[in-house]
Amino acid sequence: MPGRRMIPVRMVAAAAVLALLPLTAACGKKEESKSISIPGLGKFETKGDGKDATFSIKTKEGEVKFESSKTVTEADLGVPIYPGAKSQEGGSLMIAGGGKEKAGSWTAANFTTSDPYESVRDFYKGKAGADAQVMETSAEGSKTSMFHLKGKGEGDKSGATIIVSRSKDKPETEIHIQRVTEKN
């Protein structure tokens, strides 16, 4: 029909399956799996136990996987986790994908510690090195530091961002870490 835009079926199917992911993650303590294959679109799978959830899409072009988990390692994040910091429940997500020409991932995690903001900030400042981009702000008793670290190799498009913050209204220092990798 002229003048009317059609939404691709792949986008609709992917959006519908993505909408089901939170339901899978909250399905109780027993692990449940669901899988559906749609001709011409690919295979959609969900798996969850109430704490961790995985959702993947496999097509002829490649695969993308979403994982929500309480356990993220320093290797996943590419930077150290502040000693003694506690992972926030439901506070991590990993997305990885790959196709014929490129692959990459995005990992994010949230932590808290009762240690002072300055101790956590100084820990990451020491780990960041001279090449890191650093930004610090404070307003009305709340403090935030952001560190952006780039990949080490030539042409390396990976990097990590660390945000350390302490609100005057909260008893804990919050740490948010995200990492992006890209492989050609």
SETI-896741 format. One line per field, with one value per residue (C-alpha): x, y, z; chain. Coordinates in nm, 2 decimals, decimal comma, always signed. Layout:
residues N
xx: [X_...]
yy: [Y_...]
zz: [Z_...]
chain: [A_...]
end
This chain:
residues 184
xx: [+0,00_+0,16_+0,25_+0,22_+0,53_+0,54_+0,72_+0,95_+0,83_+1,17_+1,14_+0,79_+0,89_+1,21_+1,01_+0,75_+1,01_+1,20_+0,88_+0,86_+1,22_+1,12_+0,85_+1,10_+1,33_+1,06_+0,91_+1,01_+1,29_+1,27_+1,46_+1,23_+1,32_+1,12_+1,22_+1,05_+1,16_+1,00_+1,08_+1,27_+1,34_+1,54_+1,53_+1,43_+1,52_+1,46_+1,58_+1,54_+1,52_+1,39_+1,75_+1,93_+1,78_+1,91_+1,75_+1,91_+1,82_+1,99_+1,96_+2,16_+2,33_+2,46_+2,35_+2,28_+2,26_+2,12_+2,21_+2,09_+2,28_+2,39_+2,74_+2,97_+3,35_+3,64_+3,72_+3,37_+3,41_+3,77_+3,84_+3,88_+3,58_+3,63_+3,74_+3,44_+3,19_+2,85_+2,68_+2,33_+2,06_+1,95_+2,23_+2,41_+2,35_+2,56_+2,47_+2,69_+2,65_+2,83_+2,78_+2,97_+3,20_+3,18_+3,12_+3,10_+2,96_+2,83_+2,85_+2,72_+2,72_+2,62_+2,79_+2,77_+3,01_+2,99_+3,34_+3,38_+3,34_+3,70_+3,84_+3,65_+3,73_+4,10_+4,10_+3,97_+4,18_+4,49_+4,37_+4,26_+4,61_+4,73_+4,54_+4,19_+3,94_+3,83_+3,54_+3,45_+3,14_+2,98_+2,65_+2,46_+2,66_+2,65_+2,97_+3,04_+3,35_+3,35_+3,65_+3,65_+3,92_+4,00_+4,12_+4,50_+4,57_+4,59_+4,24_+4,09_+3,74_+3,68_+3,66_+3,51_+3,33_+3,33_+3,10_+3,15_+2,89_+2,77_+2,45_+2,42_+2,09_+2,24_+2,46_+2,65_+2,89_+2,76_+2,98_+2,85_+3,08_+3,01_+3,24_+3,20_+3,41_+3,42_+3,59_+3,64]
yy: [+0,00_+0,33_+0,57_+0,30_+0,17_-0,20_-0,31_-0,61_-0,94_-1,01_-0,70_-0,79_-1,15_-1,04_-0,77_-1,03_-1,28_-1,00_-0,91_-1,26_-1,26_-1,10_-1,36_-1,63_-1,48_-1,46_-1,80_-1,94_-2,14_-2,43_-2,38_-2,36_-2,35_-2,25_-2,28_-2,18_-2,20_-1,97_-2,05_-1,77_-1,60_-1,83_-2,01_-1,82_-1,98_-1,86_-2,02_-1,90_-2,00_-1,69_-1,55_-1,60_-1,58_-1,64_-1,55_-1,63_-1,57_-1,79_-1,71_-1,79_-1,45_-1,52_-1,54_-1,29_-1,39_-1,20_-1,32_-1,18_-1,32_-1,23_-1,36_-1,15_-1,20_-0,96_-1,14_-1,06_-0,69_-0,65_-0,45_-0,54_-0,55_-0,34_-0,57_-0,67_-0,50_-0,69_-0,76_-0,60_-0,86_-0,85_-0,60_-0,76_-0,82_-0,97_-0,94_-1,12_-1,15_-1,27_-1,29_-1,37_-1,07_-0,92_-1,02_-0,83_-0,81_-0,57_-0,65_-0,44_-0,50_-0,30_-0,33_-0,16_-0,13_+0,04_+0,18_+0,55_+0,70_+0,83_+0,48_+0,34_+0,63_+0,61_+0,23_+0,28_+0,59_+0,37_+0,10_+0,33_+0,45_+0,76_+0,70_+0,69_+0,97_+1,08_+1,30_+1,40_+1,59_+1,68_+1,85_+1,90_+1,64_+1,37_+1,27_+1,09_+0,98_+0,83_+0,65_+0,55_+0,30_+0,23_-0,11_-0,16_-0,27_-0,07_-0,06_-0,21_-0,07_-0,23_-0,03_-0,01_+0,26_+0,27_+0,50_+0,54_+0,74_+0,82_+1,00_+1,19_+1,01_+0,65_+0,46_+0,28_+0,37_+0,24_+0,10_+0,06_-0,11_-0,17_-0,32_-0,32_-0,55_-0,57_-0,83_-0,82]
zz: [+0,00_-0,10_+0,18_+0,44_+0,62_+0,71_+1,02_+0,94_+1,07_+1,22_+1,44_+1,55_+1,64_+1,82_+2,02_+2,12_+2,24_+2,42_+2,60_+2,73_+2,88_+3,21_+3,25_+3,21_+3,47_+3,72_+3,67_+4,01_+4,16_+3,92_+3,59_+3,29_+2,92_+2,62_+2,26_+1,93_+1,57_+1,32_+0,96_+0,79_+1,12_+1,33_+1,67_+1,99_+2,32_+2,68_+3,00_+3,36_+3,72_+3,90_+3,95_+3,62_+3,27_+2,92_+2,59_+2,26_+1,90_+1,63_+1,27_+0,95_+0,99_+1,34_+1,71_+1,98_+2,35_+2,65_+3,00_+3,33_+3,62_+3,97_+3,90_+3,69_+3,70_+3,66_+3,34_+3,21_+3,30_+3,20_+3,52_+3,89_+4,11_+4,43_+4,71_+4,93_+4,70_+4,68_+4,36_+4,35_+4,29_+3,93_+3,87_+3,59_+3,22_+2,94_+2,57_+2,32_+1,94_+1,64_+1,27_+0,97_+0,98_+1,33_+1,69_+2,01_+2,36_+2,62_+2,99_+3,28_+3,65_+3,97_+4,30_+4,65_+4,94_+5,27_+5,22_+5,18_+4,83_+4,84_+4,90_+4,61_+4,38_+4,47_+4,40_+4,05_+3,99_+4,06_+3,83_+3,55_+3,45_+3,28_+2,95_+3,11_+3,07_+3,42_+3,52_+3,87_+3,99_+4,32_+4,40_+4,73_+4,92_+4,64_+4,46_+4,13_+3,94_+3,60_+3,44_+3,07_+2,98_+2,61_+2,47_+2,47_+2,11_+1,79_+1,64_+1,95_+1,99_+2,32_+2,65_+2,99_+3,19_+3,57_+3,76_+4,14_+4,32_+4,67_+4,75_+5,07_+5,13_+5,09_+5,33_+5,05_+4,77_+4,43_+4,16_+3,80_+3,55_+3,18_+2,92_+2,54_+2,31_+1,94_+1,73_+1,35]
chain: [A_A_A_A_A_A_A_A_A_A_A_A_A_A_A_A_A_A_A_A_A_A_A_A_A_A_A_A_A_A_A_A_A_A_A_A_A_A_A_A_A_A_A_A_A_A_A_A_A_A_A_A_A_A_A_A_A_A_A_A_A_A_A_A_A_A_A_A_A_A_A_A_A_A_A_A_A_A_A_A_A_A_A_A_A_A_A_A_A_A_A_A_A_A_A_A_A_A_A_A_A_A_A_A_A_A_A_A_A_A_A_A_A_A_A_A_A_A_A_A_A_A_A_A_A_A_A_A_A_A_A_A_A_A_A_A_A_A_A_A_A_A_A_A_A_A_A_A_A_A_A_A_A_A_A_A_A_A_A_A_A_A_A_A_A_A_A_A_A_A_A_A_A_A_A_A_A_A_A_A_A_A_A_A]
end
